């Protein structure tokens, strides 16, 4: 699948982020510490990237990654990325943590919000996956 700005779900382990965003860099470090290395691609066209990849508006987070053909949106914990890559549920193209919840990987601080991890398909349907 090739998209208008040259994106492909066949791209391997890339993270697209707004230039200068530090929490994205901390999330990439979390992923690296868990065995997933990412090429970091700064972009000022994040909404366009998300739209072309098919990330639903309600699933959008801080940064967008493609890991082994799976869209990983936002501050998804590494263990859940590994788990969903093993499970490969039929029809699912992505896993996401919408927004920027405190306490999620890359957003560590003095407190932690409970947050939902969701899955989505190519039609934009969203499915609850797990609470963290």
C-alpha positions in Angstrom: 0.0 0.0 0.0 1.7 3.2 -1.1 0.2 6.5 -0.1 0.3 10.1 -1.4 3.3 11.3 0.6 5.3 8.2 0.1 4.2 6.3 3.2 3.8 2.5 3.2 2.6 0.1 5.8 5.6 -2.0 4.6 8.0 0.6 6.0 9.8 -1.0 8.9 10.0 0.6 12.4 9.6 4.3 11.8 8.2 6.9 14.1 6.8 10.1 12.7 6.7 13.0 15.3 6.4 16.7 15.5 9.9 18.3 15.5 11.1 19.0 19.0 8.6 16.8 20.9 10.5 15.3 23.8 7.9 12.8 25.0 8.0 11.1 21.6 11.8 10.7 22.0 11.2 9.2 25.5 8.7 6.7 24.0 11.2 5.7 21.3 13.7 5.1 24.1 11.1 3.0 25.9 10.6 0.9 22.7 14.4 0.6 22.2 14.8 -0.6 25.8 12.3 -3.3 25.0 14.0 -4.4 21.8 12.3 -2.3 19.2 14.5 0.2 17.4 12.8 3.0 15.5 14.0 5.4 12.9 12.7 8.8 14.0 11.3 11.0 11.3 10.4 14.5 12.3 7.4 15.9 10.3 5.2 19.0 10.4 2.5 17.1 8.5 1.4 14.7 11.2 -2.3 15.1 10.5 -1.7 14.3 6.8 0.4 11.2 7.8 -2.3 10.0 10.1 -5.1 10.6 7.6 -3.2 8.8 4.8 -2.4 5.8 7.1 -6.1 5.6 8.2 -5.7 6.5 11.9 -9.2 7.4 13.1 -9.6 10.9 14.7 -10.6 9.4 18.0 -7.5 7.2 18.1 -4.9 9.9 17.5 -2.1 10.4 19.9 1.2 12.2 20.1 3.2 10.4 17.4 2.6 7.7 14.7 4.8 4.7 14.1 4.8 1.8 11.7 6.3 -1.3 13.3 6.4 -4.5 11.3 3.4 -3.4 9.2 1.3 -2.3 12.3 0.3 1.3 12.9 1.2 2.2 16.5 -0.4 5.5 17.5 0.7 7.4 20.6 2.2 6.2 23.8 1.4 2.4 23.5 3.4 0.3 26.0 6.0 -1.9 24.3 4.6 -5.1 25.8 1.3 -4.5 24.1 3.0 -3.8 20.8 4.8 -7.1 21.0 1.6 -8.9 22.1 -0.5 -7.5 19.2 2.3 -8.2 16.7 2.1 -11.9 17.8 -1.7 -12.0 17.9 -2.3 -10.2 14.6 -6.0 -10.0 15.0 -7.8 -10.3 11.6 -8.6 -6.9 10.1 -6.7 -4.8 12.7 -4.3 -2.3 11.2 -3.3 -0.4 14.4 -3.1 -0.1 18.1 -3.3 3.3 19.9 -3.3 5.2 23.1 -5.3 8.3 22.3 -4.1 11.7 23.6 -1.1 12.0 25.9 -2.1 10.3 29.2 0.2 10.9 32.2 2.1 7.8 33.3 2.1 6.1 29.8 5.5 5.3 28.4 7.2 8.6 27.5 4.8 10.5 29.7 6.1 9.4 33.1 5.6 11.9 36.0 4.5 12.2 39.5 1.1 10.6 38.9 -0.5 8.2 36.5 -3.8 8.4 34.7 -5.7 5.3 33.8 -5.9 5.0 30.0 -7.4 2.9 27.4 -5.4 1.0 24.7 -7.5 0.5 21.6 -7.3 -1.3 18.3 -8.6 0.0 14.9 -9.3 -1.4 11.5 -9.0 0.0 7.9 -12.7 1.1 8.1 -12.0 3.4 11.1 -13.8 1.1 13.5 -12.3 1.3 17.1 -12.2 -1.6 19.5 -11.3 -1.5 23.2 -8.2 -3.7 23.9 -7.0 -3.1 27.5 -6.9 -0.6 30.3 -3.6 0.5 31.8 
